[in-house]
Amino acid sequence: MRLRSAAVVLSLSLAAYSSPAFQTPDKAALQKRVADLKESVASNRARLAQYQWTENTTILLKGEVRKTEQSLCRYGPDGKVQKTPVGAPAAQPQQQSGRGGRLKARIVEKKVDEMKDYGARLKALIGEYVPPNRDKIQDSFQSGNANLSPSGGLTTLALNDYYKPGDKMIFAFDPTAKKIRSINVDTYLDDPKTDIVTLAVTFASLPDGTNYAASTDLKAAGKGMEIRTANSDYQKIAP
């Protein structure tokens, strides 16, 4: 009987210790910041759904500008950003005459198609990180993969294994304004050693306080590819 009573007391003690009231200050602070970040992500997503904006994209290969695009963007009913190209499509290069010219043209066309496919896969990958997903943020926290540290008035919140094993997503979060100031992502496409992908996102605010990704810089070192975007001209959509 005494042994059973002792076991019950020990069980109740462990349950009490694991409750929020008995959490360590560091863990309690981390939980609070994760909750603030999730709330910020959700409320800001709802605000951005009221807007349309212009996205300017520049694609570089080995430091040289290869393509520029402009799109009109807005959130669709499925919660994903819908993009409508603005302006005429770029003119296609004329096919060279002769057997050698046609062969060279086919090689160039194949490389262009490969880079288009690679670029599309990159955009799909980054779409898993930006805009942030509140459920994935919570999953990282519950899995013990979240770390917190103060930095010059901002809070640095790092999430490991956010979308892929071994990736990292770092938020610079303003706890006073409850806004994201920047996001840095270290991830990969296929191979974590050869397909390294990095993303830097800088945020700004509209007059009504809505937070938005003002600019992004995506780099895929293995392919020498860089994709820069700048968002501007935010306008409310008529109800």
N, C-alpha and C positions, 0 to 999 in steps of 0.2 A: 504493500500500500504506500509506504513512504517513497519507494522508488518511482511508482507511478505519479505521485504528487510532485516529486522533484522534476520529472519529465514534463509535466504540464506547466509548471512554473517556468522552466527553461524555454519551452515553446512560446509562451506568452511574452517572455522577455525579449526573445529574438524578433517576434512580430512587432513589438513596440519599438525596438531599436531601428527596424527597417521602415517605420512609418515616417512621413514627411517631417513630423515634429522632431525626430531624432536624427535627421540627416546632417552630415557635416556641412559647415558653412560653404565650402567650395562646391559641393554637389547641389546644395540648395540654390546657390547663385547660378550655376550652370542650368539647372532646370528652369529658373526664372527667365534667363536670357533665351533659352530655346523656345519657351512659351511666347515671349515678346516677338521673337523672330517669326514664328509661325503666324502670329496675329498680324504682323506687319505684311507678310507675304499675302495672306488671304484678303485683307482689306484693300491692299494696293492693287491686287489683281482685279477686284471688283471695280475700282475707280478707273483703271486703264481700259476696261471694257466699254467705257463711255466715250473713248477717243479713237480717232484715226490719226495716223502720222506717216511721215515720209522716211524711208530707210535708204540711205546711200551706201552701197557696197563696193569695195575695191578689192580685187583679187590680184595677188602678186605671186610670181614664181621666181625664186632665187633673187628676190629683191626688185624685180622688174614688174611694172604694172602690166597685166595682161588683159584685164577686163574691168569695166565699171558698170554697175547696175543701179537702177533706182526703182523702188517699189512703194506702192501705197499699202499701208498695213492697218489691220484692225483684228480684233478678236472675233472668231466665229462662234456659232451656237455650241460647238463642241469644246469651247474653251481654248482652242489653239489659234495661233496667229495666222491669219490669211493674208497672202501677199499678192498684189496685182501689179505686174510690171508697168512702168511708166516710160513712154518714149518708144521710138522705133528700135527693133532689134538690130544688133550690129551686123554689118554686111559680111557675107561669107567670102573668104578668099577665092579667087578664080582658079579653076583647075588648070595646071600646066599641061601643055601639049606634049606629045611624044611619050614613048614607053617609060623612059626614066622619070619624066615629069609626073606621069600618072602614078608610078610606084611610090615616088616621094610623097605625093599628095595623099595616097592611102595610108602611108606610115604616119604622116602628120595627123590625119583624121583619126586614126586609131589612138594616138597619144592624147588627142584632144578629148575623145570619148572617155578614155580611161580617167583623165583628170576630172572630167565632169562627174563621173560616177564616184570618184574619190571625194570630190567636193560635196556631193549630195550626201554621202555617208558621214562626212564631217559635220554637216549641218544637222543631220538627224541625231548624231551623238551629242552635240552641244545642246540640242533641244531637250535632252534629259537633265540638263543642269540649269539652264536659263530659259524661262523664269524658274526659280526654285520651287520645289514641290514640298508642301508642308508635311505630307505623310512620310516622305523620304527623310525629312529632317527629324521627325519624331522617331523613325526606325533607327536612324544612326545614333540618336541619344539613348534609346532603350537598349541598343546593342553594346553600349559602352564605348562607342567610337567618336564621341564628341569631347572636345577640349576647349577650355575657356581661358583667356588671358587679357588683361587690360592693356591698352596701348594709346597713350596720348589723348585721353578723353573718349576714345572709341573702345569698343570691345571686339577682340578678335576671337571668332568662333570657328574652330576647325572641325570638319566632319570627315572622317576617314571611311573608306568603303561605302561612299554615298550611293553610287550607281554600279560601279565595277569594283571587284576586289583589288585593293592597292591604290585606288584613286584618292584624291583629296580635294575638298572644296572649302575654301577659306573666306569667311564673311568679315568685312569690317563694318560693324554695326554701331549706330549711334543710339545708346540706351535712353538718352533724354528725348530726342525727336522720334525715337523708335523707327528709324529708317536705315536701310542698307546703303552704305556709301560706296562699297566696292566688293567685287567677288573675284577670286582667283581660283582657277581650276587646274589641277594636274591630273591628266587621265591618259588614255591610249585608245587606239582604234581596234587593232587586233592583237599585236604583240606588245606587251608592256615595255620591252626593251628597244624595239625598233620603230614602233608606231606611236611615239610619244606626242601627245597633243596638250597644248596649254591654252588657257583662255583668261584674258584680263577684261573685266567689265567695270566701267565707271558710271556711277549713277548721279542724276541731278533731279531737281524738283520743279514742277510746274507751279504757277501762281497759286493754285488752290491746294498745294501741298502734295499732290500726287507725285510719287517717286517713279522714275523711269530710267531704263538703261540708255544713257546718253551715247556711249561709245563702247565698242567691243574690239578686241584684237586677238584673233585666233591664229595660232601657229602650229603647223605640223612639220617639225624639223626634218623628219625622214624624207619627205617629198619636197622640201624647200618651199612649201606653200604657206601663204599668209592671207587671211581674210579679215579685212577691217570694215566695220560698219559704223555709221553715225546716224542717229535718229533725231529728227527735228520736226518742226511745223505741226505740233500736236493741236488738233482741233476737235471739239466735242461734236459727237454725231447727233444730228437732230432726232429726237424721239419719234 
